[in-house]
Amino acid sequence: MLLPRGLRIGLRVATAVTLGFIYLPIILIVLYSFNASRVASWPITSLTLDWYGRALGNAGVRTALITSIEAAVGATIVSLVLGSLVAFAVQRHAFFGRQTLSFVVVLPLALPGIVTGIALNTALRTVGIDFGLATIVVGHATFCVVVVFNNVVARLRRLAPTAEQASMDLGADTFTTFRRITFPAIRTALLAGGLLAFALSFDEIIVTNFTAGASTQTLPLWIFTNYQRPNNLPLVNVAAVFVLILSIVPVYVASRLTSGTEAARR
């Protein structure tokens, strides 16, 4: 499709403005994390790595970082198990309410985080469960399971069941068929879904705020709590960089895994 020169220029400018609006604030946060001054002023006169050393030496940042990783790993494991099981049930079997089940599994990702958080907080208090790392994992798993489910279902839809049927016709049991036929075909989808679930859990704050309790703090919660404290602003910038890295890298790897698989199938 050949577009007029003026329209092409306009589209390029609009794209540049949109990308700048999205990414320039993120770039500023990264630059301020190297700012030698405690005050976030522009232009930056001198750079330093001192804040990174102080952040890693800060007990609050370190504990919150470890808690975020533990919560993300826990939510990812739960999501991989539940998301895969539901995906196989929906895609490989016909039963009453299959479409309803698929909708119910995907729905938590579309719900406002504050609604999910309040609902989980109320339910956990009613049952009498103490808030902590386990409740954070449960809260995160409610929406992380969606990305695993979507990835596995999408892969299963592209897989013909003939190879599995041939394996079982030749005498292989269900476990052997899954290990040798099904799992190799879906493992990149599982890995991509797990990475996306980890990234989604690691930087989550709304649901976490309702399920963490007073004694447990993830890194996003630590950032939110300390953002209004001027003395901690440099450490907040460094913590934000940690969140960026541990959120962007899994998403990038997951994108490469899925795009590589698609390219190989063409």
N, C-alpha and C positions, 0 to 999 in steps of 0.2 A: 504494500500500500504506500503510495507516494504522497507525502504530506507537503503542503506549502512551506517554504523556508521560514517564514515568520512563525508558523505554528510549531515547527520543529524547535526553533529557538525558545519559544514560550514554554514548551513542554520541558526542555532541558533546564530552564531557569526555575520552573515550578518544582522539578525534581530536586534540584540543588537546594532550594529554599526549604523544602520538606525535610530532606536528609539533614540539613544544617540545624533545623529546629529540633530534630530528634537527638542528634548526636553531639552537637556542640556543648550542651550542658554536661554530658557525660565526659567529654574531653576535658572540660574545665575542672571537674572533680578530680580526674586523674592528675592534672597539672598541679592543682592545689595540694595534692597529697605529697608533692615534692617541694612545696613552698617552705622556705626556711622561716618565714614569719608565722606567728600564730594567727594573724589577722588575714582573712581572705580578701586581699586587695589586688587590684589589677593596675599596672602590669606587675608580674612577679619579678622581684629584683634579684633573688638568689635561690638556688635549688639545693636540696639536701635529701639524704636518705635516712636522716636521723629519726624521723617520725615512724618509719617502718620498723626500726629497731625498738623504739619505745612501744609501738603497738604490739609487737610480738612479745615484749617483756611485760605488758600490762595484763594482770591476772584476769580482769573483767573481759577484755577482748579475747584473750586466749581461751578462757572457759566458754564464752559465747560461741566462738568459732568451732570448738570441739563439739558443743551441744548441737549446733546447726548441722555439722557433718553427720553426727550420730542419728539425728532425727531424719535427715535426708536419706541416709542409708537404710534405716528402718522402714521408712515409708516406701522406698523403692522396692525393697524385698517383698513387703506385703502387697504392693501394687503388681509386681511381676507375677506373683502366685495367683492372686484373685483375678487380675485382668486377663491372664492367659486362660484360666479355667472358664471364665465367662465367655471369652472369645471363642473357645472351642465348642462350648455348649451352643452358642448362638449360630455359629457358622457350620458346624458339622452335624447338628441334630435339628429335627423338626418337631416342635411341641407347641402346645397351646400357650399363648402369651410370650412367644419368643420376641416379637417386635416390641412389646411392652417392656420386657426385661432389658433389651438393648437401649431403649429410651431412658429407663430408670438409671442405668449404669452411667450414661453420658450426661445426664441432667446436672449432677453436682458441679461440673465445670462451668455451666451456664448460670448457676445460681450466684447471686451477690455473696461475696466472701463474708460480709457481716451477718447475713442471714444464716449461712452455714455455721459461723462461729457461735452465734447466739443459740442456735439449735443444739449444737454439740455441748456447749456449756450447760444448758438447761438439762439435757439428757444425762450428762455425767454427774451433775449435782444431784439429780433425782435418784440415780442408782447408788450414789455415795462413793464414787471413785475419786481418789485423790489426784489432783492435777500434777503433771510432771512430764518427763520425757515420753513416757508411754502414751499419754493422752495427746501429745503433739503428733506422734507417729500416726495414731488413729485418725486425728483430724486431717493431716496431710494426705493420708492414704485415700480419703474419700474423694479427692479430686485427682490425685496422681494416678489412680487406677484407670482413669479415663484415657490417658495418653497411651498406656500399655495396651488397653483394650482396642483402641482405634488402630494402633500399629499392627497388632497381631491379626485382627479381623481383616484389615486391608491385605495383609500378606496371604492369609488363608483363602481369601476370595480369588486370588490369582493362582492358587495351587489346585491343580486337578487332583481329585482323590484317587485316581487310577493307580498311582505308584504305591500308595498305602494299601489299596485293595489287593494289588499284585503281591505285595510283601506278605500279607496275611494269607492269601491263597497258597503261597509257597510254604506255609507252616510257621511263619514268624508270629510270636504273640504280640499283644498290644504294646508292651513296654519296648520290645525289640524294634518294632515298627516305628515307634515314636523316636527312639534313640538313633536309628540309622537312616530313617527317611524323613520324618516330619521335622524333628529338631534342627537338622542341618539346613532345612529350607526356610525356617523361621528365625534362626538365631540372630541374624542381623536386625530383624524387626524387634526381637526381644531386647537386644542390646540398645538399639536406638530408643525404644520406649523407656527402658530403664534409665538411660542418660537424661532424657527429657523429664522423667519423673523426679530424678535427683535435682535437676536445675529448678524445676517448679517448686519443689519442697524447700530447697535451700534459701531462696529469697522471699518466701512467703511470710507475711506479717499479720494480716487481718485475722485469719483463723487461728494463728499462733497466739495472738494476744488474748483470745478467749479460752485457749486450751492449755496454756503453759503453766499457769499458776504463778504465785509470787516468788517462788524459789528457783525457777528455771527460766533462763533467758537465752534466746538464740541471738545470732549476730545481727539480723535485721532489727530485733527488739532493742538490742544494745544501742544501735545507731539511732533509733527513734527516741530512746530515752535520753541520750547524751547530746543530741543535735543542738539543743537550746543552751548548752553550757559552753561558753566561749573558750574556756581553757581546754576543753576536750575536742574542739573543732578539728584540729589537725589529725587527731586519732580517728575521728569519725570519717574523715576523708580517706584515710588509709583503710579503715574497715569497709568502706564502700567499694574500694578497689578490690578487696578480697572477695566481696560478694559478686562484683562484676566478673572477675576471673572464673570463679567457681560456678557461675551461672552461664556465661557465654561459651566457655570451652566445651561443656557437655552438649550444648545445643549445636555447636559447630560440628562436633564429631558425629552426633546423631544425623545431622543433615548430610554429611559426607557419606555416612554408611548407607542411608536410604537412596541417595542419588547414585551412588556406585552400584547398588543393586539394580536400580531401574535401568542404568546404562548397560549392565551385563545381560539384562533380559531382552533387550531390543535386538 
